[in-house]
Amino acid sequence: MSKDSKARQTTGKLLLFNPTGEYYFAKGLKAYHKRDLYKAKKYLQRAVQLEPSEPMIVCQLAVICSELGEYQQANKLFLEIIEELDADMVECHYFLANNYAHLGYFKDAYHHANLYMDLDEDGEFAEETIDLLELLTMEAEDMDEKLYEQDDLITKQEEARELLESGHFPKAVEILNSVIDEYPEYWSAYNNLALAYFYLGEIQKAADILDKVFKENPGNLHALCNKLVFAFYERDYKAVKALKEVLKKINPLSIEHQFKLGATLALIGEYESAFSWLRRLQKKGFDGDGAFYYWLSYAAHFTGRDQVAKSAWEKAVELNPDKAGFEPWNDEKGKNSGFENHQASILKRLESEHIEERLFALFLTAMSDGKEQLLTSKEMNQNFKFSHLEREYISFIRKGGKSTPVHDVAALLYKNYHPIGTVEAGLFLMWFTVFVEAVNQNQPIKNEAAWAAAVEYTWIKTREGKGSQQHIAEKYGISASTLGKYVKLLKTTSSSRADF
């Protein structure tokens, strides 16, 4: 290098580039006009982070969320604009009306459509709003009654879904049957009812419901997935293999169907295929609920993608805190993986309208590592639903002392069925239901081992269609003839119940 080369070097100046919200807004609009909605959403989310008080940016993000079918998130943004950022952006009421209509909340849709017309009757969306109002009122003799009926359907379906997820199967059955009575072609309710009956051990009822769906709504993906789940739990590996191959060939377009398929494949252990579907949804910007991240975490963990698994699990627990302790990498099969250590689920069961579910919650309390915390909870000490029978059981859990049949029979079952998962819950619910009926009929519970054996035999036979009395009798140290006697007694006791 020559001695004067230094003099010839150009002195550079570092220019910092700090993109603004406006910059990302422009990029988001460009992607939106190219119909790349997921990329547009990401740019606009960044724009909102940088300029959260700019209503135009928030509104554009909400519009994109609407087009992606993320109506709840979109509505949250539209309401934020109206309530906090700019009340004069009345077009948000039109967008809200459309989104509520898509969600089935017709009363809210009607309210916001009328509000838009009141505020800007000559506005940009006036004509579309009039059309929407005509659609909402079409063939409705009583608008208020019609709208409340539709909202009631959505509310009941959501309540039933939550009950299923937390294991409150009898109450879910009650709600879903009422939905089907009112809406006989609402196939989602049939599919959820089939799941509820299956987990209660009513295998034939569950199968009959799916057969009805297949007959009257052929190709229903949710029904196909449920049939695969049933075959998997029933260890019908031939059916599992056949159904699995059918589902792997399906390429659903609906986001809901893609999620259902991915979650089902994860549940049966087809983690690679499950991860492919679930991760694809995530990369497209799908913002699912706790169940989505739960199954994504499992699929990622069991395919060696640990970072994705941990990230998804953090989100799953954030959205659904009672999943804590159920991590896919938690190899402790006995301590933390059952309902007995699922405190949020226990607390929810304690407030059930069904005494058998509350008794189940009390038994779970007795077996829980967090027993002392549960015993001091508001749900335990300020619960006006508890009967004298339940209060006696609580006293036993607190102080011990003289044994009680309701607990002793369940404890015998627990020796063979723990931790208590979704399937096993049906066995224990069967016992608590039988116990309540026995008390109502003044039927004494004297031979706990025989009652436990009879409940297990009936549950297995209901689920699998067959069972060995001799094998189960030996397990509980009684004779086959004694077991046969108590099976008959159980059937007589529970004959007034539709569940058995």
C-alpha positions in Angstrom: 0.0 0.0 0.0 1.4 3.4 -1.0 2.1 6.0 1.7 -0.6 8.3 0.4 -3.3 5.6 0.2 -4.6 6.6 3.5 -5.3 10.1 2.2 -7.3 8.7 -0.6 -9.6 6.6 1.6 -13.1 7.9 1.8 -14.3 8.7 5.2 -17.5 6.7 5.6 -20.5 7.6 7.7 -22.7 5.0 9.3 -26.4 5.6 8.6 -28.8 4.1 11.1 -32.1 2.8 9.8 -34.9 2.9 12.3 -38.1 1.8 10.6 -41.2 3.5 11.9 -44.8 2.4 12.3 -45.6 4.2 9.0 -42.9 2.2 7.3 -44.3 -1.2 8.4 -47.8 0.1 7.7 -46.8 0.8 4.0 -45.3 -2.7 3.7 -48.3 -4.2 5.2 -50.6 -2.5 2.8 -48.4 -3.6 -0.1 -48.6 -7.2 1.0 -52.4 -6.8 1.6 -52.9 -5.6 -2.0 -51.0 -8.7 -3.2 -53.3 -10.8 -1.1 -50.5 -12.1 1.1 -52.6 -11.8 4.2 -50.3 -13.5 6.6 -47.3 -11.3 5.7 -49.5 -8.3 5.8 -50.7 -9.2 9.3 -47.1 -9.5 10.5 -46.1 -6.1 9.2 -49.1 -4.4 10.6 -48.6 -6.1 14.0 -45.1 -4.6 14.0 -46.6 -1.2 13.0 -49.1 -1.3 15.9 -46.2 -2.1 18.3 -44.4 1.0 17.1 -47.5 3.2 17.0 -50.2 1.7 19.2 -52.3 4.9 19.3 -52.7 5.3 15.5 -56.3 4.2 14.8 -55.8 3.7 11.0 -53.0 1.2 11.6 -55.0 -0.7 14.2 -58.1 -0.7 11.9 -56.2 -2.1 8.9 -54.8 -4.9 11.1 -58.4 -5.6 12.3 -59.6 -5.8 8.7 -56.9 -8.3 7.8 -57.7 -10.4 10.9 -61.3 -10.4 9.7 -60.3 -11.7 6.3 -58.3 -14.4 7.9 -61.3 -15.6 9.9 -59.9 -14.4 13.2 -63.1 -12.6 14.1 -62.7 -12.5 17.8 -59.3 -10.8 17.6 -60.5 -8.4 14.9 -63.5 -7.4 17.1 -61.2 -6.8 20.0 -59.2 -4.3 17.9 -62.3 -2.6 16.4 -63.7 -2.1 19.9 -60.4 -0.7 21.1 -60.5 1.9 18.3 -64.1 3.0 19.2 -63.6 3.0 23.0 -60.1 4.3 23.3 -58.5 5.7 20.1 -61.1 7.4 17.9 -64.8 7.2 18.5 -65.5 9.0 15.2 -64.3 5.9 13.1 -67.9 4.8 12.9 -67.1 2.3 10.1 -65.8 0.1 12.8 -69.4 -0.6 13.7 -70.0 -2.0 10.2 -67.0 -4.2 10.5 -68.1 -5.4 13.9 -71.6 -6.2 12.6 -70.1 -8.3 9.8 -67.8 -10.2 12.2 -70.5 -10.9 14.8 -72.7 -12.2 12.0 -70.0 -14.6 10.9 -69.5 -15.8 14.5 -73.3 -16.4 14.9 -73.8 -13.6 17.4 -76.7 -12.1 15.5 -78.0 -9.9 18.3 -74.6 -8.1 18.5 -74.5 -7.9 14.7 -77.9 -6.3 14.6 -76.9 -3.8 17.3 -73.7 -2.6 15.5 -75.4 -2.5 12.1 -78.1 -0.3 13.4 -75.6 1.8 15.3 -73.6 2.4 12.1 -76.8 3.5 10.3 -77.7 5.9 13.1 -74.2 7.5 13.1 -73.6 7.6 9.3 -76.7 6.8 7.3 -75.0 8.1 4.1 -71.6 6.5 4.9 -69.4 4.5 2.7 -70.9 1.2 3.9 -74.5 2.3 4.2 -75.7 0.1 1.3 -73.9 -3.0 2.6 -75.2 -2.4 6.1 -78.8 -2.2 4.8 -78.3 -5.5 3.0 -76.8 -7.1 6.2 -79.8 -5.9 8.2 -82.2 -7.4 5.7 -80.3 -10.7 5.9 -80.4 -10.6 9.7 -84.1 -10.0 9.9 -85.1 -12.3 7.0 -87.9 -14.7 7.8 -87.7 -13.8 11.5 -91.2 -13.1 13.0 -89.7 -12.0 16.3 -86.2 -10.5 15.8 -85.2 -10.4 19.4 -86.3 -13.9 20.1 -84.5 -15.2 16.9 -81.3 -13.4 17.8 -81.2 -14.7 21.4 -81.9 -18.2 20.2 -78.8 -18.1 17.9 -76.6 -16.6 20.6 -77.9 -19.3 23.0 -76.8 -22.0 20.5 -73.2 -20.7 20.3 -73.1 -20.2 24.1 -74.3 -23.7 24.8 -71.8 -25.2 22.3 -68.9 -23.3 23.8 -70.0 -24.3 27.4 -70.2 -28.0 26.3 -66.7 -27.8 24.7 -65.2 -26.4 28.0 -67.0 -29.1 30.0 -65.6 -31.8 27.7 -62.0 -30.4 28.0 -62.3 -30.4 31.8 -63.9 -33.8 32.1 -67.4 -32.8 33.1 -69.0 -35.4 30.9 -72.5 -35.8 32.4 -73.2 -32.1 32.2 -71.8 -31.9 28.7 -74.2 -34.7 27.6 -77.1 -32.8 29.1 -76.3 -29.6 27.3 -75.4 -31.2 24.0 -78.7 -33.2 23.9 -80.6 -30.0 24.5 -78.7 -28.4 21.6 -79.5 -31.3 19.3 -83.2 -31.3 20.3 -83.4 -27.6 19.1 -81.0 -27.9 16.2 -81.2 -31.4 14.8 -78.7 -30.7 11.9 -76.0 -29.0 14.0 -73.4 -31.7 13.4 -70.7 -30.2 15.7 -73.0 -31.0 18.7 -73.4 -34.6 17.6 -69.6 -35.0 17.3 -69.1 -33.6 20.8 -71.9 -35.7 22.2 -70.2 -38.8 20.8 -67.0 -37.8 22.6 -68.8 -37.3 25.9 -70.6 -40.6 25.7 -67.3 -42.4 24.8 -65.5 -41.0 27.8 -68.4 -42.0 30.0 -67.9 -45.5 28.8 -71.1 -45.5 26.6 -69.3 -46.9 23.6 -72.4 -48.1 21.7 -74.1 -44.7 22.1 -71.0 -42.9 20.9 -70.8 -45.2 17.8 -74.5 -44.9 17.0 -74.2 -41.1 17.0 -71.2 -41.2 14.7 -73.1 -43.6 12.4 -75.9 -41.0 12.2 -73.5 -38.3 11.3 -71.8 -40.4 8.6 -75.2 -41.3 7.2 -76.7 -37.8 7.1 -73.6 -35.7 6.7 -71.1 -37.9 4.7 -67.4 -37.1 4.8 -67.7 -35.1 8.1 -64.0 -34.8 9.1 -64.7 -34.3 12.8 -66.6 -37.6 12.9 -63.8 -39.4 11.0 -61.3 -38.0 13.5 -63.5 -39.0 16.5 -63.8 -42.5 15.1 -60.0 -42.8 14.9 -59.7 -41.6 18.5 -62.3 -44.2 19.7 -60.5 -47.0 17.8 -57.2 -45.8 19.3 -58.5 -45.9 22.9 -60.2 -49.2 22.3 -56.9 -50.7 21.0 -58.5 -51.6 17.7 -55.3 -51.3 15.8 -56.7 -52.6 12.5 -59.3 -49.8 12.5 -56.6 -47.3 13.6 -54.4 -48.2 10.7 -57.2 -48.0 8.2 -58.6 -44.7 9.4 -55.1 -43.2 9.8 -54.3 -43.9 6.2 -57.6 -42.3 5.1 -57.0 -39.2 7.1 -53.4 -38.8 5.9 -54.7 -38.5 2.4 -57.1 -35.7 3.2 -55.9 -32.2 2.6 -58.5 -29.9 4.2 -58.7 -26.3 3.3 -60.5 -25.1 6.4 -58.2 -23.9 9.2 -60.5 -25.5 11.7 -60.3 -28.8 9.9 -56.5 -28.6 9.6 -56.3 -28.1 13.4 -58.6 -31.0 14.1 -56.6 -33.3 11.9 -53.3 -32.2 13.4 -54.5 -32.6 17.0 -56.0 -36.0 16.3 -52.8 -37.3 14.7 -50.9 -36.0 17.7 -53.2 -37.8 20.1 -52.7 -41.2 18.5 -48.9 -40.7 18.3 -48.5 -39.8 14.6 -46.3 -36.9 15.7 -44.5 -36.2 12.4 -47.7 -35.8 10.4 -49.3 -33.9 13.3 -46.3 -31.5 13.5 -46.5 -30.9 9.8 -50.1 -29.7 10.0 -49.9 -27.7 13.3 -46.6 -26.0 12.5 -47.9 -25.1 9.0 -50.8 -23.3 10.7 -48.5 -21.5 13.1 -46.2 -20.3 10.3 -49.3 -19.0 8.5 -50.0 -16.8 11.5 -52.8 -19.0 13.1 -53.3 -17.8 16.6 -54.9 -20.8 18.2 -56.2 -21.5 21.7 -54.5 -23.5 24.5 -55.4 -26.8 22.9 -53.6 -25.9 19.7 -50.3 -25.1 21.5 -50.7 -28.1 23.7 -50.7 -30.5 20.7 -48.1 -28.5 18.8 -45.8 -28.9 21.9 -46.4 -32.6 22.1 -45.8 -33.1 18.3 -42.7 -31.0 18.4 -41.2 -32.7 21.5 -41.7 -36.2 20.2 -40.1 -35.3 16.8 -37.0 -33.8 18.5 -37.9 -30.2 18.0 -37.3 -29.2 21.6 -37.2 -25.4 21.2 -40.5 -25.3 19.3 -41.9 -27.6 22.0 -40.9 -25.4 24.9 -42.1 -22.2 23.2 -45.5 -23.8 22.4 -45.8 -25.1 25.9 -45.2 -21.7 27.4 -48.1 -20.4 25.3 -50.3 -23.4 26.1 -49.9 -22.8 29.9 -50.3 -19.0 29.4 -53.7 -19.6 27.7 -54.7 -22.5 29.9 -52.9 -22.5 33.3 -54.3 -25.7 34.6 -52.2 -27.6 32.0 -49.1 -26.9 34.1 -47.5 -30.2 35.1 -48.6 -32.0 31.9 -45.5 -31.2 29.9 -44.7 -33.7 27.2 -41.2 -34.1 28.5 -42.5 -34.9 32.0 -41.8 -38.6 32.3 -43.3 -39.0 35.8 -46.3 -41.2 35.0 -47.7 -41.4 38.4 -47.2 -38.1 40.2 -48.1 -35.2 37.9 -49.9 -36.5 34.9 -53.5 -37.2 36.2 -56.6 -35.3 37.1 -55.7 -35.8 40.8 -53.0 -33.2 40.4 -54.9 -31.0 38.1 -56.0 -28.5 40.8 -57.9 -26.0 38.5 -59.9 -28.9 37.1 -60.7 -30.2 40.6 -61.9 -26.7 41.7 -64.1 -26.4 38.7 -65.7 -29.9 39.4 -66.4 -28.8 42.9 -68.9 -26.3 41.5 -70.7 -28.7 39.2 -74.4 -29.1 39.3 -74.0 -32.9 39.4 -73.3 -34.5 42.8 -71.4 -37.4 41.2 -68.9 -34.9 39.7 -68.5 -33.1 43.1 -67.9 -36.5 44.8 -65.3 -37.2 42.1 -63.7 -33.9 42.8 -63.6 -34.7 46.5 -61.9 -38.1 45.8 -59.4 -36.3 43.6 -58.7 -33.9 46.4 -58.0 -36.8 48.8 -55.5 -38.3 46.3 -53.9 -35.0 45.3 -50.4 -33.8 46.2 -52.1 -30.4 46.7 -54.7 -31.7 49.1 -54.1 -29.1 51.8 -54.4 -26.2 49.4 -57.6 -27.6 48.0 -59.1 -28.1 51.4 -58.6 -24.4 52.3 -60.0 -23.2 48.9 -63.1 -21.0 48.6 -64.7 -23.6 46.4 -64.4 -26.2 49.2 -65.4 -24.0 52.2 -68.0 -21.7 50.7 -69.8 -24.2 48.5 -73.6 -24.2 49.2 -74.2 -27.1 46.8 -72.7 -29.6 49.1 -75.1 -32.1 50.6 -74.8 -33.7 54.0 -73.3 -36.7 52.3 -70.5 -34.6 50.7 -69.8 -32.8 54.0 -69.3 -36.1 55.7 -66.9 -37.1 53.0 -64.9 -33.8 53.4 -64.7 -34.4 57.1 -63.2 -37.9 56.4 -60.7 -36.3 54.0 -59.7 -33.7 56.6 -59.5 -35.9 59.7 -59.5 -39.6 58.6 -61.1 -41.9 61.1 -63.9 -44.3 60.3 -63.7 -45.5 56.7 -66.4 -44.4 54.3 -67.7 -46.7 51.4 -67.7 -43.8 48.8 -64.0 -43.4 49.3 -63.0 -47.0 49.9 -64.4 -48.3 46.7 -62.9 -45.5 44.7 -59.5 -46.1 46.4 -59.7 -49.8 45.4 -60.3 -48.7 41.8 -57.5 -46.2 42.0 -54.9 -49.0 42.8 -55.5 -50.3 39.3 -56.3 -47.1 37.4 -53.9 -44.3 38.2 -53.1 -41.7 37.2 -56.6 -40.8 36.3 -56.8 -39.5 32.7 -59.7 -38.6 30.5 -60.7 -42.3 29.8 -60.3 -43.4 33.4 -62.5 -40.6 34.6 -65.5 -42.4 33.1 -64.8 -45.4 35.5 -64.8 -43.2 38.6 -67.8 -41.2 37.5 -69.6 -44.5 37.0 -68.9 -45.5 40.6 -70.0 -42.2 42.1 -73.2 -42.3 40.1 -73.9 -45.8 41.3 -73.1 -44.8 44.9 -75.6 -41.8 44.8 -78.3 -44.1 43.4 -77.6 -46.7 46.1 -77.9 -44.0 48.9 -81.1 -42.8 47.4 -82.5 -46.4 47.4 -81.2 -47.1 50.9 -79.0 -49.8 49.4 -76.1 -50.6 51.9 -72.5 -50.7 50.6 -71.0 -53.5 52.6 -68.6 -55.4 50.4 -66.3 -52.7 49.0 -64.1 -55.1 47.0 -67.2 -56.6 45.3 -68.6 -53.2 44.5 -65.3 -52.1 43.0 -65.0 -55.3 41.0 -68.6 -55.0 39.7 -68.0 -51.3 38.6 -64.7 -52.2 36.8 -66.3 -55.3 35.1 -69.3 -53.2 34.0 -67.1 -50.4 32.7 -64.8 -52.7 30.8 -67.7 -54.7 29.3 -69.5 -51.4 28.3 -66.3 -50.2 26.6 -65.0 -53.4 25.0 -68.1 -55.5 24.8 -66.5 -58.3 26.7 -64.7 -59.0 30.0 -63.6 -61.9 32.1 -65.4 -62.1 35.4 -62.9 -64.7 36.7 -60.0 -62.4 36.0 -61.5 -59.3 37.7 -62.8 -61.4 40.6 -59.3 -62.6 41.3 -57.9 -59.1 41.1 -60.2 -58.0 43.9 -59.9 -61.3 46.0 -63.5 -62.4 45.6 -65.2 -65.3 43.9 -66.7 -65.1 40.4 -70.1 -65.9 41.8 -69.9 -63.0 44.2 -68.9 -60.7 41.4 -71.8 -61.9 39.3 -74.2 -61.2 42.2 -72.9 -57.6 42.6 -72.9 -57.0 38.8 -76.6 -57.7 38.9 -77.0 -55.5 42.0 -75.2 -52.7 40.3 -77.5 -52.9 37.2 -80.6 -53.0 39.4 -79.3 -50.0 41.4 -78.5 -47.9 38.3 -81.5 -49.0 36.3 -83.2 -45.6 36.9 -80.2 -43.9 35.2 -80.2 -43.4 31.5 -76.4 -43.5 31.5 -76.0 -47.2 32.1 
